Amino acid sequence: MEYTVSNVHECFENCVIMFQQQAESKNQTISLTEQIMYPYVYMDEPHLSEVCLNIISNAIKYTNTGGWISCNVVQKSCEKEDWCNMIISITDNGIGYKKPPV
């Protein structure tokens, strides 16, 4: 783990920017929505970025031409003072996957 004080907005904005051109080449829309209380948080930015980049890459790959990818980051208050929980969601209107039979 590589915990450091990092800028949440820059972390996610950089992930989206890295794939902007690829999404545009497929006529896809990629967006970032944020509700951030604390712009600087103590987090493992390299690993968090890696996970987000992998998910965005898959979203672009499995979303048809003209589709959309939406990245959302929401911080929620926490019981500990000056702490927060982050809810990160990356959604798309791609092909999805079939649930395995139970």
CYANA upper distance limits for C-alpha pairs under 8 A (distance plus 0.5 A):
  1 MET  CA     44 ASP  CA      6.73
  1 MET  CA     47 HIS  CA      8.29
  2 GLU  CA     43 MET  CA      8.19
  2 GLU  CA     44 ASP  CA      5.51
  2 GLU  CA     45 GLU  CA      7.81
  2 GLU  CA     46 PRO  CA      7.70
  2 GLU  CA     47 HIS  CA      8.46
  3 TYR  CA     42 TYR  CA      6.64
  3 TYR  CA     43 MET  CA      5.40
  3 TYR  CA     44 ASP  CA      4.81
  3 TYR  CA     45 GLU  CA      7.60
  4 THR  CA     41 VAL  CA      8.45
  4 THR  CA     42 TYR  CA      5.76
  4 THR  CA     43 MET  CA      6.19
  4 THR  CA     44 ASP  CA      6.93
  4 THR  CA     45 GLU  CA      7.92
  5 VAL  CA     40 TYR  CA      6.63
  5 VAL  CA     41 VAL  CA      5.76
  5 VAL  CA     42 TYR  CA      4.79
  5 VAL  CA     43 MET  CA      6.86
  6 SER  CA     11 CYS  CA      8.14
  6 SER  CA     40 TYR  CA      5.79
  6 SER  CA     41 VAL  CA      6.08
  6 SER  CA     42 TYR  CA      6.75
  6 SER  CA     43 MET  CA      7.14
  6 SER  CA     45 GLU  CA      7.35
  7 ASN  CA     11 CYS  CA      6.73
  7 ASN  CA     39 PRO  CA      6.01
  7 ASN  CA     40 TYR  CA      5.02
  7 ASN  CA     41 VAL  CA      7.09
  8 VAL  CA     12 PHE  CA      6.97
  8 VAL  CA     36 ILE  CA      8.49
  8 VAL  CA     39 PRO  CA      6.04
  8 VAL  CA     40 TYR  CA      6.58
  8 VAL  CA     41 VAL  CA      7.35
  9 HIS  CA     13 GLU  CA      6.37
  9 HIS  CA     34 GLU  CA      8.21
  9 HIS  CA     36 ILE  CA      8.46
  9 HIS  CA     39 PRO  CA      7.07
 10 GLU  CA     14 ASN  CA      6.32
 11 CYS  CA     15 CYS  CA      7.06
 11 CYS  CA     45 GLU  CA      7.59
 11 CYS  CA     49 SER  CA      7.25
 12 PHE  CA     16 VAL  CA      6.88
 12 PHE  CA     32 LEU  CA      8.33
 12 PHE  CA     49 SER  CA      7.84
 12 PHE  CA     52 CYS  CA      8.49
 13 GLU  CA     17 ILE  CA      6.57
 13 GLU  CA     32 LEU  CA      7.69
 14 ASN  CA     18 MET  CA      6.60
 15 CYS  CA     19 PHE  CA      7.48
 15 CYS  CA     49 SER  CA      7.23
 15 CYS  CA     52 CYS  CA      7.48
 15 CYS  CA     53 LEU  CA      6.42
 16 VAL  CA     20 GLN  CA      6.65
 16 VAL  CA     30 ILE  CA      7.76
 16 VAL  CA     31 SER  CA      7.98
 16 VAL  CA     32 LEU  CA      7.71
 16 VAL  CA     56 ILE  CA      8.32
 17 ILE  CA     21 GLN  CA      8.34
 19 PHE  CA     23 ALA  CA      6.60
 19 PHE  CA     56 ILE  CA      8.15
 19 PHE  CA     57 SER  CA      7.92
 20 GLN  CA     24 GLU  CA      6.64
 20 GLN  CA     30 ILE  CA      7.37
 21 GLN  CA     25 SER  CA      6.66
 22 GLN  CA     26 LYS  CA      7.29
 22 GLN  CA     60 ILE  CA      8.31
 23 ALA  CA     27 ASN  CA      6.78
 23 ALA  CA     28 GLN  CA      5.42
 23 ALA  CA     29 THR  CA      7.06
 23 ALA  CA     30 ILE  CA      7.27
 23 ALA  CA     60 ILE  CA      6.79
 24 GLU  CA     28 GLN  CA      5.92
 24 GLU  CA     29 THR  CA      7.42
 26 LYS  CA     64 ASN  CA      8.13
 26 LYS  CA     65 THR  CA      5.42
 26 LYS  CA     66 GLY  CA      7.11
 27 ASN  CA     65 THR  CA      6.11
 27 ASN  CA     66 GLY  CA      5.30
 27 ASN  CA     67 GLY  CA      7.77
 28 GLN  CA     60 ILE  CA      8.31
 28 GLN  CA     64 ASN  CA      8.42
 28 GLN  CA     65 THR  CA      6.58
 28 GLN  CA     66 GLY  CA      5.23
 28 GLN  CA     67 GLY  CA      5.34
 28 GLN  CA     68 TRP  CA      5.78
 28 GLN  CA     69 ILE  CA      7.94
 29 THR  CA     66 GLY  CA      7.84
 29 THR  CA     67 GLY  CA      6.96
 29 THR  CA     68 TRP  CA      5.08
 29 THR  CA     69 ILE  CA      6.65
 30 ILE  CA     68 TRP  CA      6.30
 30 ILE  CA     69 ILE  CA      5.17
 30 ILE  CA     70 SER  CA      6.29
 30 ILE  CA     71 CYS  CA      8.12
 31 SER  CA     69 ILE  CA      6.96
 31 SER  CA     70 SER  CA      5.49
 31 SER  CA     71 CYS  CA      6.48
 32 LEU  CA     70 SER  CA      6.66
 32 LEU  CA     71 CYS  CA      5.24
 32 LEU  CA     72 ASN  CA      6.30
 32 LEU  CA     73 VAL  CA      8.39
 33 THR  CA     70 SER  CA      8.22
 33 THR  CA     71 CYS  CA      6.78
 33 THR  CA     72 ASN  CA      5.30
 33 THR  CA     73 VAL  CA      6.89
 34 GLU  CA     72 ASN  CA      6.30
 34 GLU  CA     73 VAL  CA      5.29
 34 GLU  CA     74 VAL  CA      6.30
 35 GLN  CA     73 VAL  CA      6.82
 35 GLN  CA     74 VAL  CA      5.21
 35 GLN  CA     75 GLN  CA      6.66
 36 ILE  CA     73 VAL  CA      7.96
 36 ILE  CA     74 VAL  CA      6.57
 36 ILE  CA     75 GLN  CA      5.89
 37 MET  CA     75 GLN  CA      6.83
 37 MET  CA     76 LYS  CA      8.48
 38 TYR  CA     75 GLN  CA      8.33
 38 TYR  CA     84 CYS  CA      8.47
 44 ASP  CA     48 LEU  CA      6.65
 45 GLU  CA     49 SER  CA      6.31
 46 PRO  CA     50 GLU  CA      6.66
 47 HIS  CA     51 VAL  CA      6.78
 48 LEU  CA     52 CYS  CA      6.77
 49 SER  CA     53 LEU  CA      6.43
 50 GLU  CA     54 ASN  CA      6.70
 51 VAL  CA     55 ILE  CA      6.82
 52 CYS  CA     56 ILE  CA      6.57
 53 LEU  CA     57 SER  CA      6.46
 54 ASN  CA     58 ASN  CA      6.75
 55 ILE  CA     59 ALA  CA      6.62
 55 ILE  CA     90 ILE  CA      7.78
 56 ILE  CA     60 ILE  CA      6.74
 56 ILE  CA     69 ILE  CA      8.24
 56 ILE  CA     90 ILE  CA      7.66
 57 SER  CA     61 LYS  CA      6.65
 58 ASN  CA     62 TYR  CA      6.50
 59 ALA  CA     63 THR  CA      6.34
 59 ALA  CA     69 ILE  CA      7.21
 59 ALA  CA     91 THR  CA      8.15
 59 ALA  CA     92 ASP  CA      6.83
 59 ALA  CA     94 GLY  CA      7.36
 60 ILE  CA     64 ASN  CA      8.45
 60 ILE  CA     69 ILE  CA      7.81
 62 TYR  CA     94 GLY  CA      5.96
 62 TYR  CA     95 ILE  CA      6.62
 62 TYR  CA     96 GLY  CA      8.16
 63 THR  CA     67 GLY  CA      6.40
 63 THR  CA     68 TRP  CA      7.88
 63 THR  CA     92 ASP  CA      7.51
 63 THR  CA     93 ASN  CA      6.81
 63 THR  CA     94 GLY  CA      4.26
 63 THR  CA     95 ILE  CA      6.79
 64 ASN  CA     94 GLY  CA      6.69
 64 ASN  CA     95 ILE  CA      8.25
 67 GLY  CA     92 ASP  CA      8.00
 67 GLY  CA     93 ASN  CA      6.68
 67 GLY  CA     94 GLY  CA      7.59
 68 TRP  CA     92 ASP  CA      6.07
 68 TRP  CA     93 ASN  CA      6.61
 69 ILE  CA     90 ILE  CA      7.56
 69 ILE  CA     91 THR  CA      6.26
 69 ILE  CA     92 ASP  CA      4.85
 69 ILE  CA     93 ASN  CA      7.60
 70 SER  CA     89 SER  CA      8.46
 70 SER  CA     90 ILE  CA      6.13
 70 SER  CA     91 THR  CA      5.75
 70 SER  CA     92 ASP  CA      6.65
 71 CYS  CA     88 ILE  CA      8.02
 71 CYS  CA     89 SER  CA      6.38
 71 CYS  CA     90 ILE  CA      4.97
 71 CYS  CA     91 THR  CA      7.10
 72 ASN  CA     87 ILE  CA      8.39
 72 ASN  CA     88 ILE  CA      6.21
 72 ASN  CA     89 SER  CA      5.68
 72 ASN  CA     90 ILE  CA      6.83
 73 VAL  CA     86 MET  CA      7.26
 73 VAL  CA     87 ILE  CA      6.29
 73 VAL  CA     88 ILE  CA      5.20
 73 VAL  CA     89 SER  CA      7.19
 74 VAL  CA     86 MET  CA      6.11
 74 VAL  CA     87 ILE  CA      5.62
 74 VAL  CA     88 ILE  CA      7.05
 75 GLN  CA     84 CYS  CA      6.58
 75 GLN  CA     85 ASN  CA      6.03
 75 GLN  CA     86 MET  CA      4.94
 75 GLN  CA     87 ILE  CA      6.77
 76 LYS  CA     84 CYS  CA      6.03
 76 LYS  CA     85 ASN  CA      5.63
 76 LYS  CA     86 MET  CA      6.78
 76 LYS  CA     87 ILE  CA      8.16
 77 SER  CA     83 TRP  CA      7.42
 77 SER  CA     84 CYS  CA      5.29
 77 SER  CA     85 ASN  CA      6.88
 78 CYS  CA     82 ASP  CA      8.46
 78 CYS  CA     83 TRP  CA      6.19
 78 CYS  CA     84 CYS  CA      5.30
 78 CYS  CA     85 ASN  CA      6.71
 79 GLU  CA     83 TRP  CA      8.06
 80 LYS  CA     84 CYS  CA      8.29
